[in-house]
Amino acid sequence: MGWYKDIPLQAIYRNFPKVDLHRHLEGSLRLETLTEVAKMHGITLPLAPDLGVLVQVQEDDPLTYRNFLQKFQTLRHFYRSPTTITRMTREAIVDAAEDDVRYLELIFTPAAISRVQGFALSDVIDWVTMEAMETSQEYGILTRLIVSVNRHESAKLAEQVIQLAVDRKARGIVGIDLAGNEADFSPEPFISMFAEAKREGLSITIHAGEWGGAANVRLAIERLGADRIGHGVRLLEDAEVTAMAIERQIPFEVCVTSNIQSGVFPRLHDHPLVRMYVSGINVTINTDDPGISRITLSDEYRVAVEELGLPISVLAGRVLASARASFLPEVERQHLEERLRQELSGLVADDFSQ
């Protein structure tokens, strides 16, 4: 077939060295862990056939953002102790490592994790950062953290979280993310604090162009100083914004399965991943919420190639593009890219320099 070397088709995606730039801690929880935590803390939930119905997308679920976000509302009942939070952090990183993810940028939202039990935001950040550092070293996966704030929450809260992140850059925090309801809430209140975070050395990624249109991508780039765009899959709706993104080679953190399950596109074959790439957009392929979506990054790679028609040599090139788009310092970024290039050369026969 010409596009891989001596590896069975079913194993090619699993054997790919991977980079995941867009994976939420809160969407990466193991079902068996949630079951144990529920029993341990006496968590009572609405009646359902099993816990999975409440926290994972099911085959017969409506594919809407309301259904998708409702899974998070249930999950946030489980952050009951420091031990639970560190366990969930550990398991998210272990699961990535076991899927041959070489570099992971794990997004977490301190306000969401702290809320049910009233934990101090600083404590939550410390628990996650310390566990991430220890687990990454143990499992040989390079992990960095992105602290997320929500558009629909107060600017004062966001400012507090961002300052805590700035103060903890040495503990593996490399970026700040703005997430939440982009259709109904403006990013304007966050502009100055994101600019300050950037001056302090943190990189910026913004959820935009997912449930809102391409105009939100423009705002993210021009007003919020986005170094990357989370999702951005509605970019092609506006030729002018598309041209700007291509000219600046802004990386887009595309999450195919999530975009279908949350109702951004009605069918898998409507997803614009390949059209974005062909247009010259700097796309990367990521998981978003593997626990909720019941996927791995290997699954997303398979969907991109076998369902959407992305050539496997291009997939390899997108892995390298993900390394280049990472929020690592330049020397570390180059080292990661070279390591991945060497691994991929043993798997992919075709040129993958795209």
C-alpha positions in Angstrom: 0.0 0.0 0.0 3.0 2.3 0.3 2.1 4.5 3.2 3.6 2.6 6.2 6.5 0.2 6.8 5.9 -3.4 7.8 3.2 -2.7 10.4 -0.3 -4.2 10.3 -3.0 -1.6 9.5 -4.7 -2.1 12.8 -1.5 -1.2 14.7 -0.2 1.8 12.7 -2.2 4.4 14.7 -1.3 2.9 18.0 2.4 2.8 17.1 2.5 6.5 16.0 4.3 8.7 18.4 1.8 11.4 19.3 1.4 14.9 20.5 -1.9 16.1 22.2 -2.2 19.8 22.6 -5.8 19.9 23.6 -6.9 17.5 26.3 -9.0 18.5 29.3 -8.2 16.9 32.7 -11.9 17.2 33.7 -12.9 15.3 30.5 -10.3 12.5 30.9 -11.6 10.7 34.0 -11.8 6.9 34.1 -15.3 5.5 34.6 -14.1 2.9 37.1 -12.4 5.6 39.2 -15.6 7.7 39.2 -17.5 4.6 40.4 -15.1 4.1 43.3 -15.2 7.8 44.2 -19.0 7.8 44.2 -19.1 4.8 46.6 -16.4 6.2 48.8 -18.0 9.6 49.2 -21.6 8.6 49.1 -22.3 10.6 45.9 -25.9 10.3 44.8 -26.8 11.1 41.2 -30.0 11.2 39.1 -31.4 7.8 38.3 -29.7 6.2 35.3 -29.0 2.6 34.1 -25.3 3.2 35.0 -22.9 6.0 35.7 -21.5 5.9 32.2 -24.8 7.3 30.8 -24.3 10.4 32.9 -20.6 11.0 32.2 -19.9 9.6 28.7 -21.5 10.2 25.3 -23.7 7.3 24.4 -24.6 6.0 20.9 -28.2 7.2 21.3 -27.4 10.5 23.0 -28.5 13.7 21.2 -25.4 15.2 19.6 -25.8 18.7 21.0 -23.5 21.0 23.1 -26.1 20.9 25.9 -25.8 17.1 26.2 -22.0 17.3 25.9 -21.7 19.9 28.6 -24.1 18.2 30.9 -21.5 15.4 31.3 -19.1 18.0 32.8 -21.8 19.1 35.2 -22.1 15.6 36.5 -18.3 15.1 36.6 -17.8 18.1 38.8 -19.5 16.3 41.7 -16.5 14.0 42.0 -13.7 16.4 43.0 -14.1 15.5 46.6 -10.6 15.4 48.1 -7.0 16.2 47.3 -6.4 12.4 46.9 -9.1 12.2 44.3 -7.8 15.2 42.3 -4.3 13.9 42.3 -5.4 10.4 41.3 -7.4 11.8 38.4 -4.4 13.8 37.3 -2.2 10.8 37.5 -4.6 8.6 35.5 -5.1 11.1 32.8 -1.3 11.3 32.2 -0.9 7.5 32.4 -3.6 6.9 29.9 -1.9 9.3 27.5 1.4 7.6 28.0 -0.1 4.2 27.3 -1.4 5.5 24.0 2.2 6.5 23.0 1.6 10.2 23.5 5.1 11.6 23.7 4.1 15.2 24.6 0.9 16.3 26.4 -0.5 19.7 27.2 -3.1 19.0 29.8 -5.8 21.7 30.3 -7.4 22.1 33.7 -9.9 24.6 35.2 -9.0 25.3 38.8 -12.3 27.1 39.5 -14.4 24.1 38.4 -12.3 21.6 40.4 -12.4 23.7 43.5 -16.1 24.6 43.6 -17.9 21.6 45.1 -15.7 21.3 48.2 -14.6 25.0 48.4 -10.9 24.2 48.0 -8.5 27.1 47.7 -7.6 27.7 44.0 -3.9 27.8 44.9 -4.2 24.3 46.5 -5.9 22.8 43.5 -3.2 24.2 41.2 -0.5 22.9 43.5 -2.1 19.4 43.7 -2.4 19.1 39.9 1.1 20.5 39.1 2.9 18.3 41.6 1.2 15.1 40.6 1.7 15.9 36.9 5.4 16.4 37.4 5.8 13.2 39.3 3.7 11.0 37.0 5.3 12.3 33.9 8.7 11.5 35.2 7.6 8.0 36.2 6.0 7.2 32.9 8.5 8.9 30.6 5.9 11.3 29.0 6.7 15.0 28.7 3.7 16.9 30.2 3.0 20.6 30.5 -0.1 22.3 31.9 -2.5 24.9 30.6 -4.7 26.7 33.1 -8.2 27.5 31.8 -10.8 30.1 32.8 -14.3 30.4 31.5 -15.9 33.3 29.6 -19.2 33.0 31.5 -17.5 33.5 34.9 -16.3 36.7 36.5 -13.2 38.5 35.2 -12.1 38.9 38.9 -12.0 35.1 39.3 -10.1 34.7 36.1 -7.6 37.4 37.1 -7.0 35.5 40.4 -6.5 32.2 38.6 -4.1 33.7 36.0 -1.9 35.3 38.7 -1.7 32.0 40.5 -0.6 30.4 37.2 2.0 33.0 36.5 3.4 32.5 40.0 3.8 28.7 39.2 5.4 28.8 35.8 8.3 26.8 37.2 6.0 23.9 38.0 5.2 23.1 34.4 2.4 25.7 33.6 3.1 27.0 30.1 -0.2 28.6 29.0 -3.6 30.1 29.7 -6.8 29.1 28.0 -10.2 30.8 27.7 -13.0 28.4 27.3 -16.8 28.4 28.0 -19.8 29.7 26.1 -18.4 31.7 23.2 -21.8 32.1 21.6 -23.2 34.2 24.5 -20.3 35.7 26.3 -17.7 38.2 25.0 -14.0 37.8 25.6 -13.6 41.5 26.1 -13.4 41.4 29.9 -10.3 39.1 29.7 -8.2 41.0 27.1 -6.0 43.0 29.5 -5.3 40.0 31.9 -4.4 37.8 29.0 -2.0 40.4 27.7 -0.4 40.6 31.1 -0.1 36.8 31.3 1.7 36.9 27.9 4.1 39.5 29.1 4.8 37.3 32.1 5.9 34.5 29.7 2.8 32.3 29.4 1.4 31.4 26.0 -2.2 31.8 25.0 -4.8 29.4 23.5 -8.4 30.4 23.1 -11.5 28.2 22.5 -13.1 29.9 19.5 -14.8 29.1 16.2 -16.5 26.0 17.7 -20.0 27.0 18.9 -19.4 30.5 17.6 -18.5 31.7 14.1 -15.2 32.7 12.5 -15.5 36.2 13.9 -14.6 34.7 17.3 -11.4 33.4 15.8 -10.5 36.9 14.6 -11.2 38.3 18.1 -9.0 35.6 19.7 -6.1 36.3 17.4 -6.3 40.1 17.2 -7.6 41.1 20.6 -6.6 38.2 23.0 -3.2 37.5 21.4 -3.9 33.8 20.8 -0.8 31.8 19.9 -3.2 28.8 19.1 -6.9 28.3 18.6 -8.8 25.6 20.4 -11.0 24.0 17.8 -11.6 26.8 15.3 -13.4 24.5 13.0 -15.9 27.1 11.7 -13.0 29.2 10.4 -13.7 28.4 6.8 -17.0 30.3 7.0 -15.1 33.5 6.6 -12.6 33.8 3.8 -10.9 36.9 5.3 -10.3 35.3 8.7 -9.2 32.1 7.0 -6.6 34.1 5.0 -5.3 35.8 8.2 -5.0 32.5 9.9 -3.1 31.0 7.0 -0.8 34.0 6.7 0.1 33.9 10.4 0.2 30.1 10.5 -1.8 30.1 13.7 -2.0 26.4 14.9 -5.6 25.1 15.3 -6.2 22.4 17.9 -8.8 20.3 16.0 -10.8 17.6 17.9 -12.9 15.6 15.4 -15.0 13.3 17.6 -15.7 16.0 20.1 -16.9 18.3 17.3 -19.4 15.7 16.2 -20.6 14.7 19.6 -21.1 18.3 20.7 -23.2 19.1 17.6 -20.8 21.4 15.8 -21.3 19.3 12.7 -24.2 16.9 12.1 -22.2 14.1 10.5 -18.6 12.9 10.6 -18.1 13.4 6.9 -19.1 17.1 7.3 -16.1 17.7 9.4 -13.7 20.2 7.7 -10.3 18.8 9.0 -9.1 17.9 5.5 -10.5 21.0 3.9 -8.7 23.1 6.5 -5.4 21.3 5.9 -5.8 21.6 2.1 -6.5 25.3 2.5 -3.2 25.8 4.2 -4.4 26.1 7.8 -2.0 24.8 10.4 -4.1 22.0 11.8 -3.2 19.6 14.7 -5.2 16.6 15.8 -6.2 16.2 19.5 -8.6 14.5 21.8 -10.4 17.2 23.8 -12.2 15.0 26.3 -11.2 11.3 25.9 -13.1 10.1 28.9 -16.4 11.7 27.9 -16.0 10.8 24.3 -14.6 7.2 25.0 -11.7 7.7 22.6 -7.9 7.7 22.5 -5.7 9.8 20.3 -5.0 6.6 18.3 -8.8 6.6 17.6 -8.7 10.2 16.4 -5.7 9.4 14.1 -7.6 6.5 12.6 -10.7 8.6 12.0 -8.7 11.3 10.3 -7.1 8.8 7.9 -9.8 6.1 7.3 -13.0 8.2 7.7 -11.9 11.6 6.5 -9.3 10.7 4.0 -6.2 12.4 5.4 -3.1 10.7 3.9 -1.0 9.0 6.5 2.1 10.9 5.4 0.1 14.1 6.2 -0.9 12.7 9.6 2.8 12.2 10.3 3.5 15.8 9.2 0.7 17.0 11.5 2.4 15.2 14.5 5.5 17.3 13.8 3.4 20.4 13.3 1.9 19.7 16.8 5.4 19.6 18.2 6.3 22.9 16.6 3.0 24.4 18.0 3.8 23.3 21.5 4.3 25.9 24.3 7.7 24.5 25.1 10.8 26.8 25.0 12.4 26.8 21.5 15.3 24.4 22.4 12.9 21.8 23.9 10.5 22.2 21.0 13.2 21.5 18.5 14.4 18.5 20.5 10.9 17.1 20.6 10.4 17.6 16.9 13.6 15.9 16.0 12.8 12.9 18.3 9.4 12.5 16.7 10.9 12.8 13.2 13.3 10.0 13.9 10.5 7.8 15.2 8.2 8.5 12.4 10.8 7.8 9.8 10.7 4.2 11.0 7.0 4.0 10.4 6.1 6.1 7.4 7.5 5.4 3.9 6.4 8.6 2.2 7.7 12.1 2.7 6.0 13.7 5.8 7.6 17.1 5.8 4.2 18.8 5.3 
